[in-house]
Amino acid sequence: MASSTGGESRGMRLDAWLARAGLASRREARGLIRRGAVTVEGEICRDPARHVRDEVVRLEEALVESPAEGRDFLLHKPIGYACSRDERESPRVFDLLEADVPRRRDLLIAGRLDRATSGLLVLTTDGDLVHRLTHPGRKLPKRYRVGFDGELAADAVPRARAGLLLAGDERPTRPAELVIEGPGRATLVLREGRTHQVRRMFRALGAEVTTLHRDRVGDLDLPADLAPGALRPLSEADRERLLAEPGSSESSL
């Protein structure tokens, strides 16, 4: 991923080091460092901007493993797999990983999909990346391809754009972009992630979702050559697309 030239030769910021090791978000890491919970080469370090590369880093006396390459992945989640570590919910997306995937037990899911939904998942040990992909304040767009039964309300598109008050919720959904592609087919772009939101929105608009597939997060599309159940390392270009400021390319419908 990163080269060994330029700024990378200095190593990585200490707060990023902890985040990439999956121990905290970047913000949480800064708090831990400033309160003296982190040592570098045996000395307390309170500077989040301190660069480390080969030094021994400990968090509250526990060794922090070096955040090696290849710990961020794109996964094409198939239908039928749960985003869970509970073995009672097998089959799980973690069952798709080979035993030699680096730090597989430490991988986190950034933006879950329910068992009946397929599509793009990001798996990472980087707590900061998870935070940035899931924090509601970023309004990160996520695109879903929807198959449905029934007839959507004639005013479904403007109602989705205005926001829907769903059963059991205290506030309307954020404005969403709905495009009806044809009979029983639609595309929906959301900028939030409520439980079963797509299915609940379509039900409120008069239809029932039959198939659901997420093919885009931020500016990153699910690669066309990534088969269901397959994963690949997340490249630096992929990270940049994921972390691009929302609105930089709109929804790309």
Secondary structure, 3 states (H helix, E strand, C coil): CCCCCHHHHHCEEHHHHHHHCCCCCHHHHHHHHHCCCEEECCEECCCCCCEECCCCEEECCEECCCCCCCCEEEEEECCCCECCCCHHHCCEHHHHCCCCCCCHHHCEECCCCCCCEEEEEEEECCHHHHHHHHCHHHCCCEEEEEEEEECCCCCHHHHHHHCCCCCCCCCCCCCCEEEEEECCEEEEEECCCCCCHHHHHHHHCCEEEEEEEEEEECCEECCCCCCCCCEEECCHHHHHHHHCCCCCCCCCC
